[in-house]
Structures are given as C-alpha cells and as structure tokens.
Amino acid sequence: MTRINLLPWRERQRKELQRQFASIAASAVVMMGAIILYVHMHMASLVDAQVARNEFLNKEIALVEEKIKEIKSLEDEKQNLLTRMDVIQQLQTRRPEIVHLFDEFVRNVPEGVYLTGISQSGTTVEIKGVAQSNATVSTFMRNLDESAWLADPKLEVIEANFKDRIRTSTFTLYVNQTVPVEEISDEGL
C-alpha cells in the first residue's frame, strides 16, 4: 500500500480558509464601519436640519411675540383714545347743561333769596345762600322741584341769623341735575 501524505494539502486548505475568513471578516468590519459612518452622518444631518428648523421657529416666534406686544400696545393706545373720545363726547353733550343750570337758577330764585355759592359733583349740585325768611327758601325749593332741569331738592342746613335787628336764614341745599326727555330725544337725532 502506498502511502500518500495529505498533510500539506490540508494545511494549505486550512490556511486558505483562514485567509478567506480573515478577508470576509475584514470586509465585514469595513462594511459595518461604512454603514455606521453613513448612519451617523445621516442622523447628524437630520439633527442639524431639526436644529435649523427649531432656530427658524424660534425666530418666527420672537417676531410674532414682538408683533403681539405691538398689537397690545396699539390696543392700549386705542382704548386710551376711545376713553378720551368718550370723555370729550360727554363734555360736548353736557356743555349746554351748565347754561341751562344757570338759566334755571336765574328763573327760579325768588325775591329775597341770594345765592352765595354753587358747586357741582357729578349730577348733584350744592347750593348755599341767604334768604329773608324760611318761606322764601321753601318757595325756592318748590321752584327747583318744578324745573325740568333740576329735581329732588333736599335742604341740608338752615340757620337763622340776627344782624342789626334783621332776621336772615343761611341755608345749604342739594338738588340733582337732570336732562329733560325732549332734550334727550333731540340729541339722539
């Protein structure tokens, strides 16, 4: 029987398999590195794109907030102007009332009553004066109550004074200023 030594052939085959395995492993490592590098670069580009979008949105939000602040300040200014216009309108509509008020005093003050002071707070008018008697004060109050521009006279204080044998009465009364119905309908037209 002849003997053939197969050992060098097996050894060569084993080395060839080891070399193939090493080259496949090396190419797999290179391929895996390339894939990891690609995924990393792709993810980094996605993150950069999202960061850019976030920065854009933050800039737009800042612009919108600036516009909101501007609109808020404009609304405040508008409200101030509307308030001023309302006050001016009220003053314009009430301007003739003071004329009517003084006209009513002239018409309704009876003889023997002298007014020493008139002050107004809102629609309430305070009248101070001197009268020859309590009856003239009473007449004055009746005249004010019958007036179309004045209502509800209320006597606050009446004091009797004697000076040089002359009796006078110092009084303070309050009356509410009103606007007649025909004046309100005329203003509406």
C-alpha positions, 0 to 999 in steps of 0.5 A, a space after each residue: 500500500 502506498 502511502 500518500 501524505 495529505 498533510 500539506 494539502 490540508 494545511 494549505 486548505 486550512 490556511 486558505 480558509 483562514 485567509 478567506 475568513 480573515 478577508 470576509 471578516 475584514 470586509 465585514 468590519 469595513 462594511 459595518 464601519 461604512 454603514 455606521 459612518 453613513 448612519 451617523 452622518 445621516 442622523 447628524 444631518 437630520 439633527 442639524 436640519 431639526 436644529 435649523 428648523 427649531 432656530 427658524 421657529 424660534 425666530 418666527 416666534 420672537 417676531 410674532 411675540 414682538 408683533 403681539 406686544 405691538 398689537 397690545 400696545 396699539 390696543 392700549 393706545 386705542 382704548 386710551 383714545 376711545 376713553 378720551 373720545 368718550 370723555 370729550 363726547 360727554 363734555 360736548 353733550 353736557 356743555 349746554 347743561 351748565 347754561 341751562 343750570 344757570 338759566 334755571 337758577 336765574 328763573 327760579 330764585 325768588 325775591 329775597 333769596 341770594 345765592 352765595 355759592 354753587 358747586 357741582 359733583 357729578 349730577 348733584 349740585 350744592 347750593 348755599 345762600 341767604 334768604 329773608 325768611 324760611 318761606 322764601 327758601 321753601 318757595 325756592 325749593 318748590 321752584 327747583 322741584 318744578 324745573 325740568 332741569 333740576 329735581 329732588 331738592 333736599 335742604 341740608 342746613 338752615 340757620 337763622 341769623 340776627 344782624 342789626 335787628 334783621 332776621 336772615 336764614 343761611 341755608 345749604 341745599 342739594 338738588 340733582 341735575 337732570 336732562 329733560 326727555 325732549 332734550 334727550 330725544 333731540 340729541 339722539 337725532 
